[in-house]
Structure formats: C-alpha cells, structure tokens
Amino acid sequence: MNKNTVLAWSFVVALGGFLFGFDTAVISGAEKAVQLFWSLSEFQHGLTMAIALIGTVAGAAMGAYPSDKLGRKTTLFLVAALYFFSAIGTALAQDWHTFILFRFLGGIGVGVSSVTAPIYISEISPAKSRGKLVGLFQFNVVLGILIAYLSNYFIGQGGEESWRWMLGVQAFPSLIFFILIFFVPESPRWLLLHRGKKEEAMLIMKTVSGEQADNDIELILKSQQESQSKGEARLFSKANRFPVILAILFAVFNQVSGINAIIYYAPRVFEMAGLGTQSSLLSTVGIGLVNFIFTLIAINFIDKVGRRKLMFIGSIGMIASLSLVSYAFFSGHTEGIAVTLYLLFFIAFFAFSQGAVIWVFISEIFPNEVRAKGQTLGSLTHWVMAAIITFCFPALTELLGGGYTFLIFAGCMLLQLLYVWKLMPETKGKSLEDMGDARPLH
C-alpha cells in the first residue's frame, strides 16, 4: 500500500470538511452586522441565521443521489462549486433576498459534503487506518471553524461592510479544493458496484491494498451478492434495521449535546455569563482552538483504542462539564472565568469523542449497497437536529434560563452514555465488508 498516496487523497477530500466548518462558523461574526445593514426584523434575522442549516438539511437529504448516480468525485466537484458561488454571492449581495439565496446554496454544499466526503475516504482507506483517515474530515471541519473565528476577528476591524470580506474570503479555499479534486481518483468501490469497471477499480485498489487488492475486489463482489440475497440493497429493510437505529441515535445525540448552540451562539453564551463583548470574542476563539487540538488528539487514538472507548470517555466528560455549567447558572456564580473553563472542558470532551467519531462510525456501519443512503440518513438526522437546536436555543434560554437549558443537555449525554454501553459496537480494524458482524454488545 502506498500510504502517502492514500493519505494525500484523503486529505484533499477532507478539505471539503474545512469548507464545511468555515461556512458553518463564519456567520457568527457577520450576523449582527448583516442585521443592522439591512435593518432586519427578528424573524428575518432568525431566518438569516437558519437558512444555511435549512440548505444543509436539503443537501444532506439529496446527498446519496449524486454520490451514487454521478460518482463520489463528480459530486465533490459540485460541492466545491457550491461553496465558491455561495462565498462570492453573499459577499456581493445587494439585497437581503439574494444574500439568503446564496447562504442557502452554501448550506446545500455543507449537506452534500457531509455525506460524500466521509464515504469516499472510508472507501479508499485500509481497515487498520480508516478511523484516522476519515477522522481527517472532522479535523478539517474544526480547523475551518477555528480559521473562521480568527478570520472574523481580524477582518472585523475593517469597518461597516467588513462582513462582506468575512463571507467572501471563503472563495479562495473553495477554488483550491476544486482544483485539487482533479488529482484524486474515483472511489474503487463505486466504480465496481455502480459501474462494473473492475479493471479501473483494481488499479486504484492496488494503491490502497497492494498485494491484497485481488482479494479485496473479490470480497467486495461477494459482499454485494450476499447483500442482495439478504435484502440489504434496501436501506429500510429488516437486515439493515440495526445500523439504521445506530446511525439515527448517534446523530441525534451529537446535536442534543448542545454543540451547535455553543458554536453558533458562543459570544452570546459568554455574554449571558457576564463577560464583555471583547472577552466573549476571545473566548470564542478559545473554543475553536480547544476543538481543533482535541480533535487532532482523537484522530491519533481512534484506530488504537477504538471508537467505543472514545465515546465512553467523552460521554462522562460531557455530563460532568455540562452539569458544572448548569450549576454555575443556578448558583449565580457566573463571574470570572468559571463558565468559560467549563465550556472549554465540554468542547474538549466533545471533540475527543462525538466530534471525531460521528462521520467515521456512520460511514462504516452500512453495507456497500446502501452506504450512501445510510450516510445520507445519518447526516440528514444530524442536520435536522442541528437546525432544531439552533432555532430553539435562544427561546429556550429565555424561557428556562441557562441552568435548566444546560441541565437538559447534560441529561441527554447521560442517555448517550447508556447508548454507548448497551448498543454501540466496536468497528475498529474491521473491513467495510465485515461490518455485518457488528451487533449490540448486550
């Protein structure tokens, strides 16, 4: 196996994650300026914040179709184009309606990317390093979030319409991503199963598996025949019930941790805790930095200790840190840096577990025949929940206060711990074709 070649392919495709993270977080620095620039009502402002997530839900829902019909590589070209035109369109928009249209297109790019990029990387990765390579996608997501926060901080010094540069600067990495995709091959599993191009698939598989390429090709074809005989070619079949349940629950727990509420509304959360505006912005950069560091640590452990152990550690840490945030709001002891530290602990445990594991785990657990549809289901669930949590968070904190809001998040993480203990199988070191052996541990 040419490890460096496979790593290079994976890193290029994972750049879709960088744009995913950048696009998701960049609006946090521009939202107040955009509201003032077009004198938006509360409804219009809420729609402006949510429109990209609505696009992401749409992109995730349709992600399997281009991925299966056009190929993983062609779909990634479309993703790069959507990111590019979204950046240019929002930066140059002369009215609010045009602005939200291009934010919606960027959201579609995020949704399709969250389906296609992890699938592609999982399909070109050897089993022993698949977690680390697919984890590159999440690593790039959090790198994109961090760079967006830093970019907003520096560009934000530039005057009234600096928000245009905040959003438009994404065009540069989008163009680089588009060009680099020319240098990666199509997924060998897609070529084999969707186009019947065995010789072309074999050439790529030799780079991935070396001398094992022939065996891998035969195993893929054998797995396809078995899947068809068992009825696994349909996602919602009895044979696929368990991975469907696993994917839906995993994606739900990812969002009911409160992660997107904290990423999207970080400055406001810190201001709720009594920090000034400037301190809130710096604390937000701190969240991005901790997210980045602990994701990097996690992807170096995911193939060594396994997905399940990371989730155990992370679940316990998130329960503790969210409980501490809740207690701080209940007790009124929000002054100083206590809440900031508790939230940074939460981000660290999230990044080390859910953040690093979600796209790896969901891309692994479905049979080849329905992998794109399964990834679409997981991604769609993730983004629907993200939209709901993001939309409800301001009203929830207004109605219940910070104490009860973060207590709810902590309770959800207790349920996640039970899910990991009772249901979640370990997928470390298994080939994609062997995942059918994964069953609940209890």
N, C-alpha and C positions, 0 to 999 in steps of 0.2 A: 504493500500500500504506500502510495506517495502521500505521506501525512501532510506535508506542506501544501501540496496542491489542493487537497480536500479542505484544509484549514482556510486557504485563500478563497475558495468557492464559498465556503460557509460565511466567511467574514463579509464578502461582497453582498451576499443576500441578506445578511444580518443588518446591513446599512439601512434596509427598509425599516428596521426597528428603531434606528437613530431618528429617522424622519417621523416615524410614529410617535416617539417620545417628545421630539421637538414640537411637532404640531399640536400635541395634547396640552403641553405646558405653556407654550408661548402666549396663549391668550390671557393667561393670568396677569401678565404685565401690561397688556393693552386694554383690558376690559373697562377700566374706569375712564380712560381717555376716549375710547370709542363711544361710551355712553354720553360723555359730555359733548363730543364733536358733533353727533347727530341728535342731541337732546332726546335721548331715548326714554320712553316710559319704562316702568318696572317690568311690564310684560315683554316689551321689545328687548330690554336688556337681558332678561332671562332667556329669551329665545336666541339671542346672540351668543350667549354662553353655551346653550344646549344644542345649537344647530349642528355643530361638528359631531357631537355624540349621536344625534339622530342620523347623520350621514354614516357614522361608523356602524350603527346598527344595520342600516341598509347595505353597507359594504360587506359586513360580516354575513348577512343573510344570503347575499348573492355570491359569496366568495368561492363556493365549491364549483359553481357553473363554469366560470372562465378557467379555473385551475384544472378541472377535468377535461373540458372541451378544447381549450386553446393550448394548454400546457402550463406548467409552473413558470417557465422562463418568460413566455409571452405575457402572462398575467403580471409578472414583476415589472415588465416594461410599462404596462398600463398604469400600475401603481406609481411608478416614478413620474409619469406624465401628469397624473392627477395631483401629486404633491407640487410639481413645478407650477402648473397653471393655477392652483389654489394660492400659492405664495404670491405670484405676480398679480392675480386678480384682486386679492384682498388688499395688497399694498397700493394698487392704483384705483381702487373703487371710488366712484364719485357720488354714490348714494348707498343708503343702508341696505336696500334690497339686493344690489349687486354684491355687496360685501358678504351678506349671509349666504348667497348662492355659492360663492367661491369657498367659503368656510365649509359648506355642506359637501362640496366636491372633495376637499381635503379630508373630511371625515370618511367619505367612501374609500379613499386611499388607505386610511388607517385600518378600516374594517377588512378590506381585501388583503392587506398586508399581514394582518394578524392571523389570517387563515393560510395564506400561501407560503410565506417565508418559513414558518416552523415546519410545515410539511416538506418543503423542498430540502431543508437541512437534514431532517430526520431520514429522508430517503437516500441521501448521498453519504450518510455517516455510518462508519462501522459501529457495531453494538457497544464495544468497550469504551468508546469516547463520544457516543451520541449525546449524552446529557450535557457534556461540556460544550459541544459544538452547537446544539440547539440553544443552550444557555447563552450563547453569544448574541442571540436575538434580544433576549431580555437585558443583557449587558448594554447593548446599544440603545434600547429603549430608555434606560435610566441615564445613560450618557447624554442622550438627546434632551431629556428633561433638565439635567444639570446645565448643559450648554445653553438651553433656552432661558433658564433663570439668570445665568451670567450675562447672556446677550441682552436680555431685558434690562438688567441692572445698568450696564454700560451705555446701551443705546438710549435708555430712558432719560439720560442727561441732555438729550439733544433738542428739546423744545416741544411745542404743542403737537406736532404731527410726527413725532419720533415713533409712534405706534406703527406707522406705515413701514418703517425700516425694520422694526421688530418682527413683523409678519413677512415682509418681503425678502429678508436675508435667507430664508429657507430655500429660495430658488437655487442658490449655489450648490448646496449638498444634493439637492434633487437632481440637478443636471449631472453631477459626478456619478450618482447612483445609476442613472440611465445609461451613461457611457460604459460603466464597469460591468453591467449585466451582459454586454456583448461578449465578455470574456469567460462567462460561466456556461457549462453545458446544460442541456435539458436533464431533468430527473430520469435516471435509468429505469426506475420502476414505472414511471408514467409512460415512457417510450415502449416498454414491454407490455404493460397491461392495457393501455388505451390506444396504442398504435400498432402493436405487434412487431415493432422494429427490434428484433432480437440481436442482430449484429451490432447495431448502433448502441444499444443498451450494454452489450458485452464490452465494447471499447471503454465506455465510461466506468463500468463496474470493475474493470481491471485496474483502473487508477484507485478506486475505492478499496477493493478487496485483494488485489494482487492475484496470487495463485488460487485463492478461494472463489474467484469470480464465476467459474463454471458452476460450482456447487450452489452459489448464491442465486444464480439465474434459475437453476432447476428448482430450488427451494421456493422461489417466488412464484413460478408457474404451478408448482404442486399446491402451494397455499391458495392460489387463485381457484384451482379446481375444487379443493376442499371447501372453500368459502361458498362457491356456487352450489355445491351439493348440500351444504348445511343451510342454505338460505341466507347466508351472510352478505349477499350482494345488496340487500335492502338494509338501510340503516336501522329502521324501526322494526326489526324482526326479533323473534324470541332469542336467537343466537347472539344478538348484539345488545340485549337488554342491560347486562351488567356494565359494559363500557359506556353506554348512554347515561346510565344513572351516575357513574363515576364522574363523567365529564360535566354534567349539569350541576351536580353538587359542588364539585371543585370550583367551577366558575362562579357560582353563587357565593360561596364562602370567600372567594377572592375579593369581592366587592363589599360584602356586609362587614368586612373588617373596618371599613371607613376610609380605605386608602385613597380613593379618588376624591372624596370630600376634602381630605387633608391636602392632596396635591393641588386641586383646583382652587381651594379657598384658604391656602396656608397663611397668607398675610392677614386675612380676616380672623382666622382662628387665633393667631398670636395677638391680634388687637383685642379680641374677646378676653384674653388672659392678661390684658393690661399693658402690653408692650406698645411703644410708639411706632409710627409708620416706618421710620428708617430701621429700627431694630427688627421689625417684622420682616422687612425685605431681606435683611442679612440672615435672619433665622430661616427664611425660605431657601436661601442658597445653601444653608447648612443641611436642610432636609435633602436637597438634591445631592449634596456631597456624600452624606451618610448612605443614601440609597445606592449611589454608584459604588462606594467602597465595599459594602456588604454583598452586593450582587456579584462583584468581582470575586470575593472570597467564596461565595456559594458555588459559582460555576467551577471552581477548582476542587470542590468537595463532592459535587453531585454524583460523579461516577465512582468515587471512592467509598463514601458512606451510604449512598443511595438516596432516592427521592423521599422515602417514607421517614427516615430518621431526621432529615432536614425539616420536614413538616411537623414532627413531634416537637423538636426544639423551638421552632418558630411559633407554633400554636401556644405553647406555655409562656413564651416571652411576650407575645401579643396580649394574652389575657392579663398578665401582670402589668404591662405598661399602660394599656387602656384603662385598667382599674385605677391606676395611680392618677391618670388624667382626670377620670371621673371624680375621684376622691378630692383632688385639688379644687375642682369647681364646686363640689358640695360644701367643702370646708371654707371656701373663700380664700384659700391660701394660693392665689394665682400670681402673686407678685414675685419679682426676681426671675430666676431662670428655671424654676422647677418644672413648669408645664412644657417649656421648650425642651428640656432634657428628657422628660417622659415621652414626648412625641418623637424625639430623635431615637430613643430606645425602641419605640414601636416601629419606626421606619427601618431600623437595623434588623429587627427580628422578621419583619415582613419581607424585606429584600433577601434575607438569608433562606427564607422558606417559600411562601406563596409566590413572591415575585420571580424567583429563579426557577421554580418547579412548574408553574402552570402550563407554559407553552410546550415544555419538554413532555410532560406527562400526557397532556391531551393529544399531542402529535404521535404518541407511541401506542396508545391502548386500543386503537381501532384496526380491524383487518385492512389489508391493502385496498380491497374493492370499495370500501366506504370511508377511507381515511379522510379525504377532502370533505365529505359530508359530515363526518364526525367532528373534524376540526371546525367546520362551519357552525355546528351545533354548540360546541363549547365556546367559541368566540362570540357567537350571537348572544348566548346566555350572559356571558361576561359583559358585553356592551349594553345590553338591555338593563342589567342590574346597575351598571355604571351610570347610565342616564337617569334611572330612578333615584339612586342615592344622591347624585349631583343636584338633581332638581329639588329633592326633598330636604337636603341638608340645611339650607338657610331657614326654612319654615320650621324644621324640627328643632333647631337650636333656639329659635324664637319662642316656640311653644313650650318646650320641655327644659330648655337651658342646657348648658354644656355638660353638667353632671349626669343627667339621665341619658343624653344622647350618646356619650362615650361609654356609659354602662351598658347600653343596648349593644354597641359594637363589641364590648368585652364578652357579653353573653353569647353572641354569635360565634366568637372564637372558641368558646367552651364547646359549642356544638361541633365546630370544626375538629377539635381535638378528639371527640368521640368518633367522628367520621374517619379520621386517620387511624385510630386504634382498631375500629371494628370492620371497616370496609376497604381501605386503601391497600392495594397490593404493591409489592416492590417490583419495579420494572428494570432495575439496574442490570446491565450486562446481557439482557435478552435480545435476540434478533427481533425485528418487527414481525417476522412470520411466526415467532414463538409466543407472541403476546396472548394468544388464545388460552394459554395455560394459566394466566394470571386470574386468580379468583380471590374472593374475600378471605381474610385470614381467620375469621370467626364465624 
